[in-house]
Each structure stands twice: as C-alpha cells, then as structure tokens.
C-alpha cells in the first residue's frame, strides 16, 4: 500500500504545523487549558479559516470532500501540538454522525455552521456501567404527541461543556443492552430539562456529565430511522477511533523526538547519556513502536472510508491494539528516560504522557480490541 502523501495533503499538513509552531506554544496551551472553557475561540476560528473543520464533509455543505487520510494528517499535527480544542469530537465523531445519519435538512442546517466554526457538537452516548459496549444504552425516549421526551443520564461526554448541540442516544424500545431499539436525537444544550456539569480530565481536556429530565424534542430532531441507530454509532466510533490513532501517532512522534534530543544533550560521567548502549536500545524500540503504530493508523484510516463493516472493524481494532500498546510503551519510556523532570508541569513530555494514556483507553483499550479483533475477522480471511 502506498503511504506517500499527495502535494495537497502535504501542504495541508505543513500549513497546520506552521500555525501551531508559531501560535500554539506550551505557554499558550497552558493558558487555554486553564481558562474557564478549556478551549480557545480564537484558535477555533483559525481552524475554520484554514478549512480544517470542513476537510471530510461534502463540498455542497462548504467542505472539501476529503478522505479519512486527509483528516489523519490534521490529527497527527494536532497530536504533536497537544491541541486541546475539540476538533476530533466535532469533525471525527459528532460530525460523522450528522454526515452519515442526518437527513438532508439536518445536514444543510448543521454542517455549514460546523464548518464555519459557528456551531459545536458533542456525542452524548456513554453511560454508567457501559464500559466499551456501544449497545449499552439505558436512557429512554418516549413518544409524546408528534415528538419525544428524553429521560436519562450520560457520563464523560467528551467536550460536552463546549457543545451548542448534543447528539444523544436513547432507547425507543428494547432492553438496556439490546442492539436494536437505539435512536439518536439532536438536543440543544439550552433545552429545558438539560443539565450539564463540565470538568477537566487528566489530559487537560474537558468532558461533562449530562442529565436529561423530561426533555421534549420534535420528531425532526431524530437522526436516522427510529430504533436503528447502532450501525451509525459503530461507524462513527470506528471512524473516530482511526483518527484517534492518528492523533496518537503525532504525539508519539513528538515524544520520540524530544527524548532523542534529551539523550543527546543530557550528560553524565562526562558524556551524553545517549552514548550508553542500553539507552540506545530503548530509543530504537520506541522508534519501532512509532513506525508500527503509524502504519496501522494509515491502514485503519483507509479502511474506514472504503471497507465493508466487518473488514472496517477488523482493521480499526488491529490499529487500536498496536496504537494503545505504543501509547503505553512510548509515553512511559519517554518519561523514564527524562528522569524526574519528565513528570514536571513545565515539560511538554509530561502532558504528552497524559494524553497518550487517555488515547489508549478511549473507545476501547488494547484488551477490548483484541477480543473484538478475534470476533470480527472478515469472511474469507
């Protein structure tokens, strides 16, 4: 498989890297992360101006009609820069649901505003005790007149506090873990009965718990057919996971480069510690982990655009297994090779360690995806 970039893809990646190098220093990032919202309107507007928010969406909505590989390049740069703005949540997760499951009217209303940076989304799906089971939905949606009334709670909604509109999963029929009976609804954060409690996560991003108490929504707020949302959720989760792997690749690349530079400059016994053979071997293992993770992330991003569901699941789980292992290996080695200063707030490597630790868990850790990989082998493989 050819992993070489086109000229347009390389220009996109280079322009974003230049912006982050000039405008998104660690000092700037720290101020943004410490702000009440945890993200910057200015940076978000810059992303919109550069066209980043429209990369995967259709041209008819103001996007560029790009592939997951195009978005992968953005995610790698964002991972390397440790960007805290909710790009992945809006473009890779919630935006994917709108683009795939939304009606033409819903897409025309939401996607152009999202691409212009004027509307933000979040996917309110995870519930207490669900672990990584996407079919575990206990929130309920009961028909009321021509619309629905939603009741339930959602936990750890990524970027939920920054969202103008929530995409909420709720059951219109069936038991709490039945594959059938799940529906998706667009819920405005200001709607009566919606309570949002935002908080900071260990990687300095933001999440929120959401409570829905007799929230009324019209029938036009439903995404897709009633009770048949699980395939769309699985599609969006796989797409977002592939992009998350790409973000990890960018963060791992930075960790390797920073660690190599430290080994060249830190001196002990009168020589750089990088001259010690044992540390050289550990650095080589980190580079191997990076190369393997990047190859698998590339493959996953290709498959989420082109492969049937079984093959897509197989490729995404294979990538997440390798990337989750690489996140653990490289982040821990980078901190250890930096010594005690590797855990200090002043050093970017400690923040990279936290983000890689979180990426290894989101939408399934290595053990979860190993089981899923074994179950999802495509026919004829």
N, C-alpha and C positions, 0 to 999 in steps of 0.2 A: 504494500500500500504506500502511495506517495504522500509523505507528510510535508512536502515543501509548500511554502506559502506563495500565494499569488502577489502581484505587485500591490493591488488594492488592499489585501489583507495586511501586508507588511506596513503600508502607510498608515492604516488604522491603528495598528499596534504601536508604531513609533510615535504617532501624534499623542496618543494617550500617555505613553511613558514620559514624553517630554513635559506634558502638563503636570503629571504627578510629581516629577522630579523638581519642577520649579515652584509649584503651588501647594503641594501636599507633603510638606516635610513632617518629621515626627513632632515638632513643636506645634505645627498647625493641626495635626491629627489629634494630639492630646487635648488641645483647646476645644475641638469639635466634640470629642468623646466625653469631655467633662461638662459640656453645655447641657441645659435642661432637656433638649430634644435628643441629643446624641448624634445629630447629623446636621449638615450644612445646606441651607437653601442656596447659597452661592455656588457650592460645588455641584449641587443637583442641577442648577440652571446651566452650568458649564457643560455637564454631561449631555443635557438636552441640546445645547447649541452645537456640540460636536457630533450630534446624531447618534450617540451611543444608546439612547433609550429606544431607538427605533430599529436597531440592527436586525432583529429576527422577524419583524412584523411586515405585513404586506404593503406594497407601495400605495395601494388605494387608501390606506389609513395614514399615510405620511411616513411609513417606514422604508426600509431598504430591501426587504425580502431576503435577508441573509440567512445563512445556514447556522447550525449549531457550532460549526467550526469557526465561523466568523465571531460568534459570541464568545467562544472559547478563548480567543486572543484577548478580548476585553477582560475576561475573568482572570486570565493569567496576570495581566498587568495590575488589576485591582488587588489580586492576592499578594503580589510582590510589594505593592504600596500599602498594604494593610488598610484599605479603604473601608470606612465604617458606614458609608451611605448605603441604603437598602436597594442597591442595583439588582442583586441576584433575586431578591424576593419579588420585586416588581416585574422585571423582564423575564427571568428564568422560571418563575413559579406561577404567580398570580396572572401575569400577562399571558403566559402559555395557556392557562385555563380559559381566559377570555377569547383568545385567538382560536382555540380548538372547540370549545363547548358553547360559546356565546352565539346568540342569534345575530343576524346582520345588523339589526337595530342596536343591540348591545355593543357590538364591535365598533360601529360608527360613532357611538356616544362616548365610549371609554378609551379606546386605543389611541385616537388622535390626541386626546388630552394627556394620556400617559406619556406618549412620545414627546410631547411639548413640555413635559415636566410640570404640568398643571394639575395632575391627579396622581395620587399614590394608592397602591393596593396592598393588601396582605391576605394570606390564606389562613383562615381560622379553622383548623382541622383537628389538631392533636388534642386528645382528652386524657384525663387521669386514668392510668392503668392500661392505656392502649399500647404502650411500648412502641414497636415499629409496625404494628398491624394497621394498614391503611383502611381496612374494612371495619375497624372498631369505631363506631360512631353511636353515641348514646343520646346526643341532642336530638330533639324532636321537632318536626314541622307538621302542624295540623292544619287542614284546610279550614278556612274561615271566610265564608262568602265567596268572593272571587279571588281571594288571596290566601295567605298562610299566616300562621302565628308560630314563632320560633321560641323554643324553651331549651335551656341547657347551658353548659359552660365549656370553654376551650382553654387549654393550657399552653404556655410557651409559644404564643403566636409570634413568629419572627417579624420584627418591625411593625407589630400591631399598633403601637402607640403613634406611629407616623402615618398611618393609613387614613385616607379620606373614606375609602370604601373597603369593607371586608367581604371576602368570598367565604361564606360559611357553609360547612357541610352539616346536614341534619337529616334524620330519618323520616321518611314519609310512610314507611312500612317496615316490618320485619324486626328481628331481634338485634341486640347491640353489636353482634359480630357477623351478621348475615351479609354476604357480598351484595345481594340485591336490596333495594329499598333506600339507598342513599341518594339524596338530591343536593344540589348546590344552589345557594341563594346569594344575591348581592344585597348587602346590608350597609346602609350609611352609618358611620360611626356616631352621628348626632341623632339617630333614630331613638324615639322613646323606648326605654327598656334595655338599652345597651350600656353596659358598664365596662370600662377598660382600665386596667391597672398595669401601667408600664413599669419596667425595671431594667436594670443593667445586667448583662450576662458576663461570665468570667472573661470572655474575649473582648469586652468593652463595646459590644454591640448592644442592641436593645430588643427586648421581647415584651410580651404582655399577656396577661390573663384576661379573658373576655367572658362576661356573663350576659346571657340573653334571657330576659324575663318578659314573656308575652309580647315579643317584638312582632309587630304587624308589617308584612311585606306584600306587595301586589304580585299577581301571577307573573307579570312581566319581569320580576326580579329573579325568577328561576333560570339557572343556566342549564341548557340541555333538557332531555326528557326526564320526567319525574321518576325517581327510583333507579335510574340507570347511570349514575354519576361515577361509579367506581372505576370503570375503564379510563375515563378522563383524568381522574385523580392519579391513577397509576402512570398514565402517560406523562402528566406534568411532573410527578415525583421522579420518574426516570430521567426526563429531560433536565430537571433541576439538579439531580444528583450528578449527571455527566458534567454539567457546568461547575458544580461544586468541586469536582475532581480537578477541573482546570484551574480553579482558584487555588487549590492546594498546591498544584504544580508551581504556580508563581511564587507562593510563599516558601515552598521548599527550595526553589532556585535561589531566592534571597538568602535563606538560612545557610545554604552551602557556600555562597559567595562571601557572606560575612564571616563565616567560620574559617574559610581558607585564608582570608585576609588577616584574621586574628592570629592564625598559626604562623603566618609569615612575619608578623611584627612583634608578637609576644616573645620575650627572650627569657631563657632560664639556663643557668650554668654557662652563660656567655654566648649562647647560640639561640636562634629562633626555635621555638618548640616544634615547628613544622618539620624540622630536620630529624625528629625522632621517628624511627620507623613504625613503631606501634601506632602513633597518631596518624601517620600517612595511610596506614591500612584502614583505619577507621574513616578517614576522609574519603578514601576510594569507595568504601561501602556506601557512604552517603550519596556519592555521585551515581553509583549504580542504582540505588533506590530512586533517585530523581529520574534517571533515564527510563527505567521501567514504568514508573508512575506516569510520566508524560506520554509514553507510547500507549498505555492503556486508556488514558484520558482522551487522547486523539481518537482512538478506535470507538470509544463509547459515544463521543460527540458525532461521529459519522453515523453510527447505528441508530441513534435516536431520531435521526432525520429520514432514514432510508429503510430500516429493517422492520419486519412484522413484529408483533408484540412479544412472541416467545424469544426470538433472536435478540430483540432490544433488551429484554430483561436479563438475558444471559450475559450480554456484553457489558451492561451497566453494573451488574453485580460483580463481574470479574474485575472491572475497573475499580470499584469501590473497595474490594478486598485488597488489591495491591496498593491503592492510594491510602487507605486507612492504615495499613502496615507502614507505609513510607512516612505518613504523618507522625506516627509514634516514634519510629526509628530516628528520623532526621531531627525532629524537634528535641528529643531527649539528648541525642549526641551533640547537637549544636550547643545546648545549654551546658552540658558537661565539659565540652572542650573549651568553652569560655570561662570555666571555673565559676567561682562565687558571683562574679559580676554578671554572669549570664541570666541571673534572676532579678536583676535590678530594674526599676521602672525606667531608668534613663536609657537603657539599652534596648534597641528595637527587637533584638533577638528574643527577649522575654515575652514581648507582645506577640511575636510570631509563634512562639511556643504555645501560647494560649489559644490562638486562632486555629492552629493545626490540630490541637487537641479537640476542639469543638467540631471541626470539619470531620474528623474521624468518627463522630457519633451521629451527626445529622442524617436523617433518613436511613439509618441503619449502620451499625458498626461492622467490623470485619466478620465476626461470627454470624451475625444475622444474614449477611450477604453470601457467606459461604453456604449456608443452608439453602438460601434462595437460588444460588447458582446451581446447586445439585438438583433442585426441583425443576429448573427452567431450561434444561438442555433442549435446544431446538430439535425438531424431528429430522431424522436422517444424519444427525451429528455423530 
